[in-house]
Structure formats: structure tokens, C-alpha cells
Amino acid sequence: MKKAIYHRKTCRACEGYDLEKVFSLKPTPIGDAYVTSEKLNVIQPSYPIDLYMCKSCGLAQLADVIDPDILYGEYIYVTASSTGLSGHFQLYADSVINRCAINAGSLVVDLGSNDGTLLRYFQQRGMSVLGVEPAAHIASQATASGIMSIAEFFTPDLAKNIVAKHGRAKLITANNVFANIDDLMSWVAAVNELLDDDGVFVFESYYLADLVQNMVFDFIYHEHLSSFSVRPMQSLFERVGLELVAVERVATKGGSLRYFVQRPSGPLKKDGSVVEMLTLEESMGLYRIETFMAYAEKIDGLKEQTRTFLAKAKNEGKSIAGFGASITGTTLIYHFELSEYLDYLVDDNPAKQQRFSPGLHLPVLSTSALYERKPDYVLILAWRFADQIINSNEKYLHLGGTFIVPLPSLKICS
């Protein structure tokens, strides 16, 4: 019988043994495991979320790895449900096509393609597209909608099968999925197998430097096995004969990087961006434990402020809802220990409504509950979208309600 979780002793990028724990979060159940009423009696175990840093290459990573079949078996997140992501992907496709000079008819493969949102924009520009999405029910929906998707995990063997059937890819994309891979070396070897000689691998992932500077600690959760930065990525690709030639900063996910990787003789010229980000990382002490000790202190201070405010409101008999039934919301509720203060959650995503939050089983209602139940306070768990949420729900404010934004500093909006 397979174990639900194992603790790795080596760095997943360089296989070094010198891992140092730099930051610990409260253990949580699987963050997106929102359950139906029939499963309320099923105990959802909590798993550790401890961030380690490799002293050899600098990769920040979780060492505790949950079996992917458990982690993704009932995966319900779809790209289209994420605020602003569809528009971001449209701009992304246009930008990458222009920068990498991808011609109509070229093969574009998206790894972790989800519902095919990104590939649809490449398809509209005349490219041949193929998705790789391990969540079978999501892959089949994407295929039915016209985006052919393979329902498998990406491996060197699958890469060889794709090459045999479709040829090599001029462009491989992977967005907010590369951080979810445990066996990075095998995955990068598979990219190397699939990539055409003049092809480009472009991936986007939340950036460790932004995670620290912007207080986005709730992006550390079980699916996110690695928190990438430029130094370890540069050395990882060098190991398989690929080259990181450029990076771009993007605003999604609280601050992300877009990485451009190719063969040493590839089509893109170096633009100085890699050296620039390496200098930034060094100047902010990104690879020093002292940086993370200061980070943890700041987060503990915000936790105390938030709990003090909510405890006072509860003592006064006020009702409090949470806005945002997401993985990051699970991390935030557990680490800030907020469950005793929240009466229920609200969310715009119909797939989350009428379900119950992981472990704590807070009911998830439609945002119409803000107007039907009129809670005194709404704690915005999806705090990176606070401005959009507040603007979309001004009527709640006019009815006398108050929004609480816990990060990056505590704000009260009434």
C-alpha cells in the first residue's frame, strides 16, 4: 500500500543533501479539498507545510510530499474560475508569440493545461495545440471543448510518445504548474526531449522574492512543492544542456516570474534580465535564513493583529464571514487560526458553493449571502484581489457592512 506522504531528504533540483528549514506554516488538510455534505463525516488529515532551502543551489522547497493521486484525485480548480487569469493568458499568448516568433501551424504544448484556457488563445492565432493535464475529468472537458488534452502526468516516456505522434514542439508552456512537480530533473529531461532545436520553453511561477517582499506566505501549500527563484533555475537547466536566457516580472499570483529557456543555440538573445534578477536576489539576502526569520516575525505580527480585531468583534456579538474559498484561503485560515471567528465563507465560484471547507467544514455560500445574511464583517481571505472584491460588492458597504483585509497589512474598509 502506497504511503499518503513521504519526507524527501535531498533537494529536488540538485539532489544535494544540505537542506535547512527556513519557514514553517501550520499543518493543513489538502487546501482545495472542499467537500460535499455527504463527506462531512470523513476525517481529512492535516499534513505539514515546512519550507526548506537547499544550501547548495538555493531552491526553496517543501520536503513533505503528498501522493499525487491523493492530492489531485478530486481536483476541482479550473483556470476560468480564477479572477483575471483568462485575460492575463490572452496577453501572455500574444506576448510570447511575438517574443519567440512562433508561426502559425507550429506545435504548442501546454503542460498542466487545465481547462485549455491558455491553449485556446494560441489556437485562435493558428497554432496546432496540445494539452497535458493529469486531472482526467478536466482533461476530458477540455478535449470536448476543442483543445486536445492528454490525461497523464508529464514524463520522458510521454514526451517521446508526443514526439512520435505530433513532432517536436516549437513552444512548450507551463504556467503555475512547474512548482507542483516533485521529480524536477525527470520533468526537465522530458521538456528537453519534447523541445525542438529552435524551440522555447516558457514557464511562469510565483517568485520567491515577491513571496517574501509582498507577504504572500499563503502561496506556500502542499501543491506548491517549490518556490522558484532565478539562481536555482539557472543551474537546474544547465544540468540538462538547456539555458535560461531571460526572465520577465509579472503581477499574477502576488508576483511571478516568466522564465524563457532554450538550447544554447536557440533563437532568443540574452537581454541582461537574468543577471539583473540574480543581483536583486543577492542584495535582498534571499538565500539567508535571517531573511526568513524576519519574514516569519512580520507574519506573526499580522496574525496577532487580525486575531485581536476578530476576537473583539466576536465578543461584541458581531457576525463574520470569510470571502474566498481557495487553497490560499485554507492556508490563511489555518496559519492565522481563524476558524473560531468565521461563521461561513462566500465565493463567486459555483463549484465551491454548497461545499464545506477542508478540515474545518465551514459552509461555502454564494456571494448573495452578503446581502441576504448581512454579516457585520467580511474578512477577505483572497486578499490579493481585495480591490476587485470590494469594488464588486460596494452595495454591501452601503448596507453598513465592513471589509477586513488581513495582508499585506491589516486594513478595515467600511
GUKOLZA-892261 format. One record per residue (C-alpha): residue in one letter; x, y, z. Coordinates in steps of 0.2 Angstrom, whole numbers, plus 2048, in hexadecimal, padded with zeros to 3 digits. Layout:
<recs>
AXYZ ...
</recs>
This chain:
<recs>
M800800800 K8078117FB K80A81E809 A80082D809 I80F83880C Y82283680B H830842812 R83E844805 K85084680B T85884E7FB C85585E7F1 R84985B7E3 A8548667D7 C8668617DB E8648517E5 G86F8597F3 Y86C854805 D86F86480E L85D86A811 E85987781E K84787B825 V84488D823 F831890825 S82388582D L81088782A K80387F834 P7FF86D82D T7EF86D823 P7E4861819 I7E6861806 G7E2873803 D7D58717F5 A7CC8627FC Y7BB86B7FF V7AF85D802 T79D85A7FF S79085780E E79184480B K7A4844810 L7A384E820 N7A583F82A V7B683B821 I7C584182B Q7D184B820 P7E2849827 S7EE858828 Y7FF857821 P80F862825 I81487181B D82687581F L83187F813 Y843879811 M851881807 C85F8787FE K87087F804 S8788787F4 C86D8807E6 G86088B7F0 L8508837EB A8428867F8 Q8378767F9 L82C86C804 A83385B809 D82385380D V81B84C7FE I8098467FD D8058387F1 P7FE8417E1 D7F08357DF I7EA83B7F0 L7EE84D7ED Y7E684E7DB G7D98407DC E7CA84C7DE Y7D285C7D7 I7C58697D4 Y7CE8787D0 V7CC87F7BE T7D688D7B6 A7C68967B1 S7C08987C3 S7D08A27C8 T7CD8B57C8 G7D68BE7B9 L7E08AE7B4 S7D78AC7A3 G7DB8BE79E H7ED8BC7A4 F7EF8AC799 Q7E98B578A L7F68C378C Y8038B5790 A7FF8AB780 D8018BB776 S8118C077F V8198AF77D I8158AD76B N81D8BE767 R82C8BB772 C8308A976C A82A8AC75A I81E89D75A N81689A749 A805894745 G805881743 S81387F751 L80F87375E V80C87A76F V80B86F77E D80587578F L80A86A79E G7FD86B7AC S7F087279F N7E18717AB D7D18767A1 G7DB87B792 T7D988E795 L7EA893790 L7EB887781 R7DB88E77A Y7E489F777 F7F289676D Q7E688C763 Q7DD89C75F R7ED8A3758 G7EF89374C M7FA888756 S7F8875758 V7F587276B L7F6864777 G7F386478A V7FA858797 E7EF8587A7 P7F084A7B4 A7DE84E7BB A7D48427AF H7C384A7B1 I7CA85C7AD A7D485579F S7C584C797 Q7BB85D799 A7C9866790 T7CA859782 A7B785A780 S7B886D77E G7C586C770 I7D686C779 M7DD85A777 S7E4856788 I7ED84678E A7E88417A0 E7F983B7A6 F8078417B1 F8158497A6 T82483D7A5 P833839799 D82982A792 L81A83578F A825842787 K82C83577B N81A82F777 I815841773 V824843768 A82083375E K80E83875B H80F84B759 G821850757 R82B85B762 A82486B76A K82987D765 L822883775 I81F87A785 T816884793 A8138807A5 N80A88D7B0 N80888B7C3 V80C8787C1 F81F8767C1 A81F87A7D4 N81486B7D6 I82085E7D0 D82A8537DC D83684B7D0 L83C85B7C8 M84B8537BF S8418467B6 W8348537B1 V84185F7AA A8498507A1 A83884D799 V83785F794 N84885D78C E84184E782 L83285777C L83A868777 D83F86B765 D850871762 D84A88375F G83C88176C V83988B77C F83388578D V82A893796 F8238907A7 E81C89C7B4 S81C8997C7 Y81A8A47D6 Y82B8AB7DB L8338A87EC A8398BA7ED D8288C17EA L8218B47F7 V82C8BB804 Q82B8CE7FF N8188CE7FC M8148C380B V80C8B5800 F80F8A780D D7FE89F809 F8058997F8 I80F88C801 Y80487D802 H80586A7FE E80386C7EB H8118797EA L82086D7ED S82D87B7E8 S82E88D7E9 F8398927DA S8468A07D9 V8528A37CB R86289C7D2 P85C88A7D5 M85388A7C4 Q86288F7BA S86C8817C1 L85E8747BF F85D8777AC E86F8777AA R8708657B1 V86685F7A2 G86E86A794 L861878794 E86388A797 L8598977A1 V85B8A6796 A84E8B379C V8418B67AA E8338C27AB R82A8C87BB V8178C67BA A80A8CC7C7 T8008BB7C8 K7FF8B17D8 G8068BF7E3 G8168C07D8 S81C8B47CB L82A8B17BF R8298AB7AD Y8388A17A9 F83E89F797 V84988F794 Q850888784 R85F87E77D P87088877D S86E88B76A G85B89076C P85389F764 L8528AB773 K8608B7777 K8658BA78A D85E8CB78F G8678CD7A0 S8578C97AA V85E8B97B2 V86D8C27B8 E8628D17BF M8578C57C9 L8668BB7D0 T86D8CC7D6 L85C8D07DE E85B8BF7E7 E86D8C17EE S8698D37F4 M85A8CE7FD G8628BF806 L8568B37FE Y8608A4802 R8648A8814 I85A8A1823 E85A8B282B T84E8B881D F8418AB821 M8428AD834 A83E8C0831 Y8308BB825 A8298AE832 E8298BC83F K81F8C8834 I8128BB830 D8108B7842 G80D8C9846 L7FF8CA839 K7F88BA83F E7F78C2851 Q7EF8D284A T7E28C9840 R7DD8BD84E T7DC8CB85B F7D08D584F L7C58C584C A7C58C085E K7BE8D1863 A7B18D1856 K7AB8BF85B N7AB8C586E E79F8D3868 G7948C6860 K7988CB84E S7968BF83F I7A58BB834 A7A68B3823 G7B68AF819 F7B78B3807 G7C18A77FC A7BF8947FC S7D18907F5 I7E08867F9 T7E98967FF G7D989980A T7DC889812 T7EE88D816 L7E989E81D I7DB897828 Y7E688A82F H7F6894832 F7ED8A3839 E7E2897843 L7D28A083E S7C589283E E7BD89784E Y7B98A8848 L7B28A4837 D79F89F835 Y7A089A823 L7A989E812 V7A38A5802 D7AA8A37F1 D7A58A87DF N7AA8977D8 P79A88B7D7 A7A687C7D8 K7AA8817EA Q7988867F0 Q78E87A7FA R79F8717FF F7A8872810 S7BA878813 P7C886B815 G7C9864826 L7C087282F H7B0870825 L7AB882824 P79C883818 V79F88B807 L791896801 S78E8A17F2 T7938B47F3 S7808B87F4 A7828B3806 L78A8C3809 Y7798CC805 E76E8BE80C R7778BB81D K77F8CC81E P78E8C7829 D7968D5833 Y7A78D282C V7AF8C981D L7C18C381F I7C88C380D L7D28B280D A7D68B57FA W7DE8C57FF R7E98C77EF F7D88CB7E7 A7D28D67F5 D7CF8E57E9 Q7C58DB7DD I7BB8D37EA I7B78E37F3 N7B38EC7E2 S7A78DE7DD N79E8DE7EE E79C8F17F2 K78A8EE7F5 Y78F8E4805 L7998F380B H78A8FE808 L77F8F2812 G78B8F5821 G7978E781F T7AA8E7822 F7B88DF818 I7C88D9821 V7D78D7817 P7E48CD821 L7F48CF816 P8008D6811 S7FB8E181F L7EA8E1829 K7DD8ED821 I7CB8F0826 C7C08F6818 S7AE8FC81D 
</recs>
